[in-house]
Amino acid sequence: MKDVVKEELPNIDSDVAENRIDSVAELVAGWNGRPSWDEYFMATTFLIASRSACERLNVGCVLVSGGEHRNRIIAAGYNGFLPGSPHLSRVRDGHEQATVHAEQNAIADAARRGISVQGATAYITHFPCVNCAKIIIAAGVKAVKYHNDYRNDPIAKELFEEAGISLIQL
């Protein structure tokens, strides 16, 4: 196991990686019964958020298909620096300018691979900001399910309501 972990996770000690994997396995083993789809996708979202290098807040987003092929992960993202760019902070007015939000990364992931997110459900670790709400709406996502409150802007909520998108806190 350690050789595989070392190969897949070269930036961290293999013992640390194995401990991380074991802690996730123990967490899941401690669940009673089979998780609901909402529990499954939200847990996945938090695991994806752990990839974020952001020191302030780790956010994850999973886009899940609807319709005939529902309950399939079609894209995922976490907040982080632009692909291929150096991890250098560029802050203006208290906001990082060189990063992409988790929701934006998930939608970009789908776009790069030619996958429509029309009718999808977005599972997000935190309440989306106004800019993410706009791109979620424009992309055709039909529902947003989030876990943590975070600077819940009433304008984002209004935009979702006006677009007929369900907004559910899990």
Number of C-alpha atoms within 10 A of each C-alpha: 8 13 9 11 17 17 10 12 12 11 9 11 12 19 13 13 18 15 11 12 13 12 12 12 11 11 10 13 10 9 9 7 7 9 12 9 11 14 12 11 23 23 16 19 26 21 17 21 25 15 15 19 14 18 6 7 13 20 27 29 33 31 29 22 21 19 9 6 8 13 16 14 16 20 24 26 27 29 25 21 20 14 10 6 9 9 14 11 13 11 10 8 6 7 10 15 14 15 19 19 21 28 29 19 23 25 26 17 17 17 14 9 10 9 13 16 23 16 18 26 25 29 29 30 29 22 25 27 18 18 12 18 22 15 14 26 19 11 16 16 25 20 22 22 23 22 16 15 12 12 10 14 13 11 12 18 19 13 15 21 12 10 15 12 19 14 17 12 14 13
